[in-house]
Amino acid sequence: MSDTNIPIPLPGISLMAAAELRDALTAIEEGKAATAVAALLAIDPESWQVIEKRLVAVIGADLRQLLTAAVREPEAAAEPPLG
């Protein structure tokens, strides 16, 4: 017996993945790289794909680009102004 009216669940970010992403971003802000990596590695693959797509759609960058910018930002702030 097959019902063709059964909705197919749309892919989304699991609650656990959202919490792991929040924890990773907090750890990055606090300078805890190992904790950030552990949190990012705990995100399930389906949620990870959705996170990447949403980041690109909303801000035009993936997580790697955001993290690179975040790491460079403190260095740029520490440099003396030119002139």
C-alpha positions as CSV (number, residue, x, y, z in Angstrom):
1,M,0.0,0.0,0.0
2,S,1.6,3.2,-1.2
3,D,0.4,6.7,-0.4
4,T,1.7,9.2,-2.9
5,N,0.5,12.1,-0.7
6,I,3.0,11.6,2.0
7,P,5.1,14.8,2.3
8,I,8.8,14.4,1.8
9,P,10.6,16.2,4.7
10,L,12.7,19.1,3.5
11,P,16.3,19.1,4.5
12,G,17.1,21.4,7.4
13,I,19.5,22.0,10.2
14,S,19.0,19.7,13.2
15,L,18.7,21.3,16.6
16,M,21.9,19.6,17.6
17,A,23.8,21.0,14.6
18,A,22.5,24.5,15.3
19,A,23.8,24.1,18.9
20,E,27.2,22.8,17.7
21,L,27.5,25.7,15.2
22,R,26.8,28.2,18.0
23,D,29.3,26.5,20.2
24,A,31.9,26.5,17.5
25,L,31.4,30.2,16.8
26,T,31.6,31.0,20.5
27,A,34.8,29.0,20.8
28,I,36.3,30.8,17.9
29,E,35.5,34.1,19.5
30,E,37.1,32.9,22.7
31,G,40.2,31.7,20.9
32,K,39.5,28.0,21.6
33,A,40.4,26.5,18.3
34,A,40.3,22.8,19.4
35,T,36.9,23.3,20.9
36,A,35.7,25.0,17.7
37,V,37.0,22.2,15.5
38,A,35.4,19.5,17.8
39,A,32.0,21.3,17.6
40,L,32.2,21.6,13.8
41,L,33.1,18.0,13.4
42,A,30.0,17.0,15.4
43,I,27.7,18.5,12.9
44,D,25.8,15.9,10.8
45,P,26.5,15.9,7.0
46,E,22.9,16.9,6.0
47,S,22.8,19.8,8.4
48,W,26.3,20.8,7.3
49,Q,25.2,21.0,3.7
50,V,22.2,23.2,4.6
51,I,24.4,25.5,6.7
52,E,26.8,26.0,3.9
53,K,24.0,26.8,1.4
54,R,22.3,29.2,3.7
55,L,25.6,31.0,4.5
56,V,26.3,31.5,0.8
57,A,22.7,32.6,0.1
58,V,22.5,35.1,3.0
59,I,26.0,36.5,3.2
60,G,27.7,35.3,0.0
61,A,30.5,33.4,1.8
62,D,31.0,29.9,3.1
63,L,32.1,29.1,6.6
64,R,35.7,28.7,5.6
65,Q,35.7,32.3,4.2
66,L,34.0,33.6,7.4
67,L,36.6,31.9,9.6
68,T,39.5,33.1,7.5
69,A,38.1,36.7,7.8
70,A,37.6,36.3,11.5
71,V,41.2,35.1,12.0
72,R,42.6,38.0,9.9
73,E,40.5,40.7,11.6
74,P,42.3,40.7,14.9
75,E,45.6,40.8,13.2
76,A,44.5,43.8,11.1
77,A,43.3,45.6,14.2
78,A,46.7,45.1,15.9
79,E,48.6,46.8,13.0
80,P,49.4,50.5,13.4
81,P,47.6,52.8,11.1
82,L,49.4,53.8,7.9
83,G,50.5,57.4,7.4
